[in-house]
Amino acid sequence: MSIEIRGPLELPARREGIELATSDGLTLVGELALPEHAAPAATLVTLHPLPTAGGFMDSHILRKAAARLPALADLAVLRFNTRGTTSPRGTSDGSFDGGGAERFDVAAAMDFVRARALPRPWLLGWSFGTELALKYGREHDIEGIILLSPPLHRATEAEVAAWAERTDLQVIVLVPELDDYLRPPEAEARFAMIPHATLIAVEGGKHLWVGESQTRRVLTEVVAAVNPSALPLPTQWPAD
């Protein structure tokens, strides 16, 4: 007997509430989810949507990644609240800085990854989180970035273009067909300055990736980039 994997279902994993220390003296709250019985094949460092518009570490795609992917794809998933952001896990110190001082938040997450020897880190950004990945990801030892619904409001043209020089880093861009800020035709033009970027237009997708079909599509594309041997992702889980 099995149950369908959908909605808020949380699959087995080793879950740990964590704190990140920034170089400018703040403490950020978060969670690390690891495969229950195996070493992780890779690590997702997640960067959440805009906190002033309700984004936080529990924004649904990131929460579902942490709930499912340790079990389904042997991935470690690190989520945290950027400065001044609140979730049920708690409130991170500091205040929102529009993507400026959040540079230290990204660095703190990567310091944690190194300290825990978590393997093959990728930055997974959603909306505002994509801006942080584009602005600061090149500073860190990562395999690549995965951008969900990038608005390209804060990352400058020069910051985007600089990724063309890092052909060793993968750039995966998921653009919803019906996005509120950046749709596939414009995204193709804006990301053309990164010749090795892979742009995936998602038919019927919207900025918030609402609905189980959109969740599954996003998580499938994430796993296709990071640990493709885990595909296809199961849609059923054995019932207790």
C-alpha positions as CSV (number, residue, x, y, z in Angstrom):
1,M,0.0,0.0,0.0
2,S,1.3,3.5,-0.8
3,I,0.4,7.1,-0.5
4,E,0.6,9.8,-3.2
5,I,3.5,12.3,-2.8
6,R,1.8,15.7,-3.0
7,G,1.1,18.8,-1.0
8,P,2.8,19.2,2.4
9,L,3.7,15.5,2.8
10,E,7.1,15.2,4.5
11,L,9.1,12.1,3.7
12,P,11.7,10.6,6.1
13,A,14.9,12.5,6.5
14,R,17.4,13.6,9.2
15,R,16.3,17.1,10.0
16,E,18.2,19.6,12.2
17,G,17.5,23.1,13.2
18,I,20.6,25.1,12.6
19,E,22.0,28.6,13.0
20,L,24.3,30.5,10.6
21,A,26.8,33.1,11.8
22,T,27.4,36.0,9.4
23,S,30.7,37.9,9.2
24,D,28.9,41.1,10.3
25,G,27.7,39.5,13.5
26,L,24.2,38.2,12.9
27,T,22.7,34.9,13.6
28,L,20.4,33.4,10.9
29,V,18.0,30.5,11.6
30,G,17.5,27.6,9.3
31,E,17.2,23.8,8.8
32,L,19.3,21.1,7.3
33,A,17.6,18.1,5.9
34,L,19.7,15.0,5.0
35,P,18.9,11.6,3.5
36,E,17.8,9.3,6.3
37,H,20.3,6.5,5.8
38,A,22.7,7.5,3.0
39,A,25.3,10.2,2.5
40,P,24.0,13.0,0.3
41,A,24.9,12.9,-3.4
42,A,24.8,16.7,-3.6
43,T,23.6,19.8,-1.6
44,L,21.0,22.4,-2.4
45,V,21.6,25.7,-0.6
46,T,18.2,27.4,-1.0
47,L,17.6,31.2,-1.3
48,H,14.0,32.2,-0.7
49,P,11.8,34.8,-2.3
50,L,11.5,38.4,-1.3
51,P,10.8,38.7,2.5
52,T,9.0,42.0,2.2
53,A,6.5,40.2,-0.1
54,G,6.1,37.1,2.2
55,G,9.1,35.1,1.1
56,F,10.9,33.0,3.7
57,M,12.6,29.6,4.2
58,D,9.2,27.8,4.1
59,S,8.1,29.3,0.8
60,H,6.4,26.2,-0.7
61,I,8.8,25.1,-3.4
62,L,11.7,25.2,-1.0
63,R,9.8,23.5,1.8
64,K,8.7,20.8,-0.5
65,A,12.3,20.4,-1.8
66,A,13.4,19.8,1.8
67,A,10.4,17.5,2.5
68,R,10.9,15.3,-0.5
69,L,14.3,15.4,-2.1
70,P,16.4,13.9,0.8
71,A,14.3,10.8,0.4
72,L,13.7,10.8,-3.3
73,A,17.0,12.0,-4.7
74,D,19.6,11.6,-1.8
75,L,20.0,15.4,-1.6
76,A,21.0,17.5,1.3
77,V,18.7,20.6,1.5
78,L,19.7,23.7,3.5
79,R,17.1,26.3,4.1
80,F,17.5,29.5,6.1
81,N,15.9,32.9,6.7
82,T,17.9,35.8,5.4
83,R,18.4,38.7,7.7
84,G,15.3,40.1,9.4
85,T,13.1,37.2,8.0
86,T,10.7,35.3,10.2
87,S,9.3,31.7,9.8
88,P,8.0,29.1,12.3
89,R,11.7,28.2,12.8
90,G,12.3,31.7,14.2
91,T,13.5,35.1,13.1
92,S,17.0,35.8,11.8
93,D,18.8,38.8,13.3
94,G,19.1,42.1,11.4
95,S,16.9,43.7,8.8
96,F,16.2,43.3,5.1
97,D,18.8,45.2,3.1
98,G,17.4,44.9,-0.4
99,G,20.0,42.3,-1.5
100,G,23.1,44.3,-0.3
101,A,24.1,42.9,3.1
102,E,22.4,39.6,2.2
103,R,25.8,39.0,0.6
104,F,26.9,38.0,4.1
105,D,24.0,35.7,4.5
106,V,24.9,33.7,1.4
107,A,28.5,33.6,2.6
108,A,27.4,32.3,6.0
109,A,25.4,29.5,4.4
110,M,28.4,28.5,2.3
111,D,30.7,28.6,5.4
112,F,28.3,26.1,7.0
113,V,28.4,23.9,3.9
114,R,32.2,23.8,4.1
115,A,32.2,23.2,7.9
116,R,29.8,20.2,7.5
117,A,31.7,19.0,4.4
118,L,28.4,18.8,2.5
119,P,29.1,17.6,-1.0
120,R,28.6,19.3,-4.4
121,P,26.8,22.4,-3.4
122,W,24.4,24.2,-5.7
123,L,22.6,27.5,-5.1
124,L,18.8,27.1,-5.7
125,G,17.3,30.6,-5.8
126,W,13.6,31.5,-6.2
127,S,12.6,35.1,-7.3
128,F,14.6,37.4,-4.9
129,G,16.8,34.4,-4.2
130,T,17.8,34.3,-7.8
131,E,19.2,37.8,-7.5
132,L,21.4,36.8,-4.6
133,A,22.6,33.7,-6.5
134,L,23.5,35.8,-9.5
135,K,25.1,38.6,-7.5
136,Y,27.1,36.5,-5.1
137,G,27.2,32.9,-6.3
138,R,30.5,33.3,-8.3
139,E,32.3,34.1,-5.0
140,H,31.8,30.6,-3.7
141,D,32.8,27.0,-4.4
142,I,29.7,25.7,-6.0
143,E,28.8,23.5,-9.0
144,G,26.2,25.9,-10.3
145,I,23.0,27.9,-9.8
146,I,19.4,27.0,-10.4
147,L,17.2,30.1,-10.9
148,L,13.4,29.8,-10.4
149,S,11.3,32.7,-11.7
150,P,14.2,35.2,-12.0
151,P,12.8,38.8,-12.0
152,L,16.2,40.4,-12.8
153,H,15.3,43.5,-10.8
154,R,18.4,43.7,-8.6
155,A,21.1,41.7,-10.5
156,T,22.8,44.1,-12.8
157,E,23.6,43.4,-16.5
158,A,27.2,43.3,-15.6
159,E,26.6,40.8,-12.8
160,V,24.7,38.6,-15.1
161,A,27.3,38.9,-17.9
162,A,30.1,37.9,-15.5
163,W,28.7,34.4,-15.4
164,A,29.8,34.0,-19.0
165,E,33.4,33.9,-17.7
166,R,32.6,31.0,-15.4
167,T,32.0,28.2,-17.9
168,D,32.9,25.8,-15.1
169,L,29.7,26.7,-13.3
170,Q,26.3,25.5,-14.6
171,V,23.5,28.0,-14.9
172,I,20.0,26.6,-15.1
173,V,17.1,29.0,-15.5
174,L,13.4,28.0,-15.1
175,V,11.1,30.7,-16.5
176,P,7.4,30.3,-16.2
177,E,5.4,31.0,-19.4
178,L,3.0,33.3,-17.5
179,D,5.5,34.9,-15.1
180,D,4.6,38.3,-13.6
181,Y,8.0,39.8,-14.1
182,L,10.1,38.0,-16.7
183,R,8.7,35.7,-19.4
184,P,10.6,33.3,-21.7
185,P,11.1,35.6,-24.7
186,E,12.6,38.4,-22.6
187,A,14.5,35.9,-20.5
188,E,16.2,34.5,-23.6
189,A,17.4,38.0,-24.5
190,R,18.5,38.9,-21.0
191,F,20.4,35.6,-20.4
192,A,21.9,35.4,-23.9
193,M,25.0,37.0,-22.5
194,I,25.7,33.7,-20.7
195,P,26.2,31.3,-23.7
196,H,26.4,28.2,-21.5
197,A,23.2,28.9,-19.6
198,T,20.3,26.5,-20.0
199,L,17.0,28.2,-20.1
200,I,13.9,26.1,-19.6
201,A,10.5,27.7,-20.4
202,V,7.8,26.0,-18.4
203,E,4.4,25.9,-20.2
204,G,1.6,27.2,-18.1
205,G,3.9,28.1,-15.2
206,K,3.4,31.1,-13.0
207,H,5.8,33.0,-10.8
208,L,4.7,31.2,-7.6
209,W,4.6,27.7,-9.2
210,V,1.2,27.0,-7.7
211,G,-0.2,23.5,-7.9
212,E,1.2,20.0,-7.6
213,S,2.0,19.6,-11.3
214,Q,4.2,22.8,-11.2
215,T,5.9,21.6,-8.0
216,R,6.7,18.3,-9.6
217,R,8.0,20.0,-12.7
218,V,10.3,22.3,-10.7
219,L,11.7,19.5,-8.5
220,T,12.2,17.3,-11.5
221,E,14.3,19.9,-13.3
222,V,16.3,20.5,-10.1
223,V,17.1,16.9,-9.7
224,A,17.9,16.6,-13.5
225,A,20.6,19.2,-12.9
226,V,22.0,18.0,-9.6
227,N,21.5,14.2,-9.5
228,P,19.9,12.9,-12.7
229,S,20.4,9.3,-11.7
230,A,17.5,9.7,-9.3
231,L,15.0,10.4,-12.1
232,P,12.2,9.8,-12.6
233,L,11.0,11.0,-9.2
234,P,8.5,8.6,-7.6
235,T,5.0,9.9,-7.1
236,Q,4.1,7.3,-4.5
237,W,5.6,6.4,-1.1
238,P,5.1,3.2,0.8
239,A,2.5,3.7,3.6
240,D,3.5,2.7,7.1
